[in-house]
Amino acid sequence: MQNFLNIEGLEIEIEAMEKNDTDSSRRMMAYAFKMIREQSGMNRKDFSDWLGIPYRTMQEWELGRRVMPEYVLRLIAYKVLNEKRKRAFDHENS
């Protein structure tokens, strides 16, 4: 079963997780962050440079080893969405 998560206007398709999974929230945040980065068309290094966030921190968030605050995820999603709207990301010429 597929579900969708809407973060600041970005639709992210997610797989259903078991309700008794204690790590599901952490894994959901990690997955959402990875999907937001992928929508930007950037690799981890470029994305970390673009946001001004240390690469290692982003790697830990994306792998689910550390939990990012939800407000940070929302701010990043908002920035990516606005850049997409401005057509700053050109996926066809990548």
C-alpha positions as protocol buffer text, in pm:
chain_id: "A"
residue {
  index: 1
  type: MET
  ca { x: 0 y: 0 z: 0 }
}
residue {
  index: 2
  type: GLN
  ca { x: 137 y: 339 z: -101 }
}
residue {
  index: 3
  type: ASN
  ca { x: 77 y: 662 z: 87 }
}
residue {
  index: 4
  type: PHE
  ca { x: 172 y: 1019 z: 14 }
}
residue {
  index: 5
  type: LEU
  ca { x: 333 y: 1265 z: 249 }
}
residue {
  index: 6
  type: ASN
  ca { x: 294 y: 1635 z: 172 }
}
residue {
  index: 7
  type: ILE
  ca { x: 576 y: 1849 z: 304 }
}
residue {
  index: 8
  type: GLU
  ca { x: 539 y: 2217 z: 224 }
}
residue {
  index: 9
  type: GLY
  ca { x: 373 y: 2134 z: -108 }
}
residue {
  index: 10
  type: LEU
  ca { x: 612 y: 1859 z: -215 }
}
residue {
  index: 11
  type: GLU
  ca { x: 433 y: 1526 z: -259 }
}
residue {
  index: 12
  type: ILE
  ca { x: 647 y: 1232 z: -148 }
}
residue {
  index: 13
  type: GLU
  ca { x: 533 y: 876 z: -211 }
}
residue {
  index: 14
  type: ILE
  ca { x: 605 y: 648 z: 83 }
}
residue {
  index: 15
  type: GLU
  ca { x: 549 y: 284 z: 158 }
}
residue {
  index: 16
  type: ALA
  ca { x: 324 y: 194 z: 448 }
}
residue {
  index: 17
  type: MET
  ca { x: 513 y: 107 z: 764 }
}
residue {
  index: 18
  type: GLU
  ca { x: 403 y: -122 z: 1041 }
}
residue {
  index: 19
  type: LYS
  ca { x: 233 y: 58 z: 1330 }
}
residue {
  index: 20
  type: ASN
  ca { x: 437 y: -125 z: 1592 }
}
residue {
  index: 21
  type: ASP
  ca { x: 765 y: -15 z: 1435 }
}
residue {
  index: 22
  type: THR
  ca { x: 934 y: 208 z: 1694 }
}
residue {
  index: 23
  type: ASP
  ca { x: 1181 y: 347 z: 1439 }
}
residue {
  index: 24
  type: SER
  ca { x: 921 y: 431 z: 1175 }
}
residue {
  index: 25
  type: SER
  ca { x: 920 y: 804 z: 1250 }
}
residue {
  index: 26
  type: ARG
  ca { x: 1299 y: 827 z: 1220 }
}
residue {
  index: 27
  type: ARG
  ca { x: 1299 y: 622 z: 899 }
}
residue {
  index: 28
  type: MET
  ca { x: 1014 y: 829 z: 755 }
}
residue {
  index: 29
  type: MET
  ca { x: 1207 y: 1153 z: 814 }
}
residue {
  index: 30
  type: ALA
  ca { x: 1521 y: 1003 z: 657 }
}
residue {
  index: 31
  type: TYR
  ca { x: 1326 y: 882 z: 355 }
}
residue {
  index: 32
  type: ALA
  ca { x: 1144 y: 1215 z: 315 }
}
residue {
  index: 33
  type: PHE
  ca { x: 1474 y: 1402 z: 328 }
}
residue {
  index: 34
  type: LYS
  ca { x: 1627 y: 1176 z: 65 }
}
residue {
  index: 35
  type: MET
  ca { x: 1325 y: 1220 z: -165 }
}
residue {
  index: 36
  type: ILE
  ca { x: 1341 y: 1599 z: -127 }
}
residue {
  index: 37
  type: ARG
  ca { x: 1710 y: 1594 z: -219 }
}
residue {
  index: 38
  type: GLU
  ca { x: 1642 y: 1372 z: -519 }
}
residue {
  index: 39
  type: GLN
  ca { x: 1370 y: 1610 z: -639 }
}
residue {
  index: 40
  type: SER
  ca { x: 1633 y: 1881 z: -647 }
}
residue {
  index: 41
  type: GLY
  ca { x: 1839 y: 1671 z: -889 }
}
residue {
  index: 42
  type: MET
  ca { x: 2151 y: 1714 z: -676 }
}
residue {
  index: 43
  type: ASN
  ca { x: 2381 y: 1461 z: -519 }
}
residue {
  index: 44
  type: ARG
  ca { x: 2454 y: 1480 z: -145 }
}
residue {
  index: 45
  type: LYS
  ca { x: 2767 y: 1692 z: -187 }
}
residue {
  index: 46
  type: ASP
  ca { x: 2604 y: 1952 z: -412 }
}
residue {
  index: 47
  type: PHE
  ca { x: 2293 y: 1962 z: -195 }
}
residue {
  index: 48
  type: SER
  ca { x: 2495 y: 2014 z: 123 }
}
residue {
  index: 49
  type: ASP
  ca { x: 2694 y: 2294 z: -44 }
}
residue {
  index: 50
  type: TRP
  ca { x: 2374 y: 2456 z: -174 }
}
residue {
  index: 51
  type: LEU
  ca { x: 2212 y: 2450 z: 170 }
}
residue {
  index: 52
  type: GLY
  ca { x: 2527 y: 2529 z: 368 }
}
residue {
  index: 53
  type: ILE
  ca { x: 2482 y: 2216 z: 582 }
}
residue {
  index: 54
  type: PRO
  ca { x: 2785 y: 1994 z: 653 }
}
residue {
  index: 55
  type: TYR
  ca { x: 2795 y: 1689 z: 426 }
}
residue {
  index: 56
  type: ARG
  ca { x: 2835 y: 1449 z: 719 }
}
residue {
  index: 57
  type: THR
  ca { x: 2526 y: 1590 z: 892 }
}
residue {
  index: 58
  type: MET
  ca { x: 2317 y: 1545 z: 577 }
}
residue {
  index: 59
  type: GLN
  ca { x: 2452 y: 1194 z: 530 }
}
residue {
  index: 60
  type: GLU
  ca { x: 2356 y: 1101 z: 886 }
}
residue {
  index: 61
  type: TRP
  ca { x: 2005 y: 1244 z: 835 }
}
residue {
  index: 62
  type: GLU
  ca { x: 1955 y: 1064 z: 506 }
}
residue {
  index: 63
  type: LEU
  ca { x: 2075 y: 731 z: 644 }
}
residue {
  index: 64
  type: GLY
  ca { x: 1853 y: 770 z: 951 }
}
residue {
  index: 65
  type: ARG
  ca { x: 2141 y: 763 z: 1197 }
}
residue {
  index: 66
  type: ARG
  ca { x: 2045 y: 1106 z: 1329 }
}
residue {
  index: 67
  type: VAL
  ca { x: 1703 y: 1268 z: 1338 }
}
residue {
  index: 68
  type: MET
  ca { x: 1667 y: 1612 z: 1192 }
}
residue {
  index: 69
  type: PRO
  ca { x: 1417 y: 1850 z: 1349 }
}
residue {
  index: 70
  type: GLU
  ca { x: 1091 y: 1851 z: 1156 }
}
residue {
  index: 71
  type: TYR
  ca { x: 1109 y: 2228 z: 1106 }
}
residue {
  index: 72
  type: VAL
  ca { x: 1443 y: 2184 z: 924 }
}
residue {
  index: 73
  type: LEU
  ca { x: 1287 y: 1927 z: 690 }
}
residue {
  index: 74
  type: ARG
  ca { x: 1000 y: 2168 z: 621 }
}
residue {
  index: 75
  type: LEU
  ca { x: 1238 y: 2459 z: 553 }
}
residue {
  index: 76
  type: ILE
  ca { x: 1445 y: 2249 z: 312 }
}
residue {
  index: 77
  type: ALA
  ca { x: 1130 y: 2127 z: 133 }
}
residue {
  index: 78
  type: TYR
  ca { x: 1007 y: 2486 z: 106 }
}
residue {
  index: 79
  type: LYS
  ca { x: 1338 y: 2601 z: -44 }
}
residue {
  index: 80
  type: VAL
  ca { x: 1349 y: 2315 z: -297 }
}
residue {
  index: 81
  type: LEU
  ca { x: 987 y: 2375 z: -399 }
}
residue {
  index: 82
  type: ASN
  ca { x: 1046 y: 2747 z: -451 }
}
residue {
  index: 83
  type: GLU
  ca { x: 1359 y: 2682 z: -655 }
}
residue {
  index: 84
  type: LYS
  ca { x: 1167 y: 2431 z: -868 }
}
residue {
  index: 85
  type: ARG
  ca { x: 899 y: 2693 z: -923 }
}
residue {
  index: 86
  type: LYS
  ca { x: 1164 y: 2941 z: -1034 }
}
residue {
  index: 87
  type: ARG
  ca { x: 1300 y: 2669 z: -1264 }
}
residue {
  index: 88
  type: ALA
  ca { x: 1642 y: 2692 z: -1098 }
}
residue {
  index: 89
  type: PHE
  ca { x: 1679 y: 2315 z: -1133 }
}
residue {
  index: 90
  type: ASP
  ca { x: 1716 y: 2203 z: -1494 }
}
residue {
  index: 91
  type: HIS
  ca { x: 1672 y: 1825 z: -1493 }
}
residue {
  index: 92
  type: GLU
  ca { x: 1681 y: 1799 z: -1874 }
}
residue {
  index: 93
  type: ASN
  ca { x: 2031 y: 1942 z: -1905 }
}
residue {
  index: 94
  type: SER
  ca { x: 2186 y: 1757 z: -1610 }
}
